[in-house]
């Protein structure tokens, strides 16, 4: 019998605390609302409460997707959490989640390819299912609690980044509805954006020279054409691998950090802007969670439905890129 991968469910969770743009006008002592609304079309975002963490976000998204998929936690064979804001440096956030939801039969691990992580995790999960018949149901989560790492005095970061989690279950099937794309990295950009304190190069100590090294930093400005060029090219490769035209994709889910990059990508592909659903307007930029959160929003609103053919492209610090195609 042939073995394939199918989509079994999608869900998401965002913290209850909503932070409007006006908060930053007061925080920073200047009008940033106009720029945010006119240039990146972010109007509000969600931040974790003081006692809320990445594992909390994962748990709520995981329980929701299990219910939607009609599965029990004990049915899961593997949990993959993609995050660069983990519960702990060690052990993995996935192990914390496994304990909380009582997924006693599931193996666990985390991956970190920054904001490309969720699509990377989809790719990894699909390969487990295709290569080993012991894996029937895999929970894939993109989770982000970047508010915990923000410098409240840095308007380049504090106004954009937010928190949330998106969860998908991929399952084994007799037909294959999944097409793995590409994992690409432009490693020369590894020191341009990230959280650089707390690792082995700069362990956290009282001697850390720059107190903000444990917080998110934009060190250099990325070429604005980089994402649209990479995203559009990776989508073309996806279409070639599936032996279809780009037009045959019904929807595109792209990293949600810049609305203009998404629209430029659609223009490069000759696609209507509304084929790329966006959620940053009310959730801010949620990193590895943004793509599953956008898919969930589109699913709940009936914009995407069973049988639709969708393309995913994620990108994030490193710079890492990942693409995939899926028939829902």
Secondary structure, 3 states (H helix, E strand, C coil): CCCEEEEEEEEEECCCEEEEHHHHHHHHCCCCHHHHHHHHCCCEEEECCCCCCHHHHHHHHHHHHHHHHCCCHHHCCEEEEECCCCCCCCCCHHHHHHHHHCCCCCEEEEECCHHHHHHHHHHHHHHHHHHCCCCCEEEEEEEEEHHHHCCCCCHHHHCCECEEEEEEEEEEECCCCEEEEEEEECHHHCCCEECCCCCCCCCCCCCCCCCCCCCCEECCCCCCHHHHHHHHHHHHHHHHHHCCCHHHCCEEEECCCCHHHHHHHHHHHCCCHHHECCCHHHHCECHHHHHHHHHHHHHHCCCCCCCCEEEEEEEECCCEEEEEEEEC
